[in-house]
């Protein structure tokens, strides 16, 4: 991809760099010959995600917490770009513990903005969320039309967008928000109470267990493979289009699949490794509080202003992700 040639020999901070998306970003940026600083407190990130990077002399790990301003200032020192991925994800987690979600996702976000402003960071690209669309009924989701948030997590991610806009207008720091839609892929943790649906289901099928779908399985999502997300982040760093800066974008594939469809695709992919998985049935439970029924992104804005061109559909991404899971868990 030609746009990648524009980004090399830069010093870039990835917050939450030991997490699923963050660690993939760290790898990608190092492959492109950049200097990468990773900030993480291992609240949800994993040391094993960055272990292979620790011997790279262009990689620096800072163990710290975005809720602590001194840690933010230390991590951002001498950095030109920030990719802010650090957050406490998960709608259910935020419903169970809204205070910690707010402290991390709002106070931590503000700390990073202030530290970046004071350090003279050129551009601050941050992980926004499709949860911001809340109760809006229209499909596909278009950036300028949102509803009321349905969870504390959604509130925190919308506040991020408001703060980023204010900092861009007041202090002149360039900001770009990327509203991720159901990202999946290598290094996404299949375990834990708040595991995302794809790694959780893959892990359960691999153990011979029956996954439980929340609801009747007809809720739909715009599942987005990790490599599409990496592309959007790199494009956000290199764009010189003034119209493309200080705004937000949907980052998705632009298609939707029901959870019932998802399960069938997962079983088909896994059955290539173990044919008995095809015989495992799923179970159905209650709908989750705070879940939206359907999610589908318009990616026209990102295509037009960033040159975004996602390469991996759900099925194509699942093949890659399941190959990784089969060999690594």
Secondary structure, DSSP 8 states (H G I E B T S, - for coil): -GGGGG--S-EEEEETTTSHHHHHHHHHHHHTT-EEEEEE-SSS--HHHHGGGTT-TTEEEEE--TTSHHHHHHHHTT-SEEEE------HHHHHH-HHHHHIIIIIHHHHHHHHHHHHT-SEEEEEEEGGGGTT---SSB-TT-----SSHHHHHHHHHHHHHHHHHHHH--EEEEEEE-SEE-TT----STT--HHHHHHHHHHTT---EEETTS--EE--EEHHHHHHHHHHHHH---GGGSSEEEEES-S--EEHHHHHHHHHHHHHTT-GGGGG---EEE---TT--SB--B--HHHHHHH-------HHHHHHHHHHHHHHH-
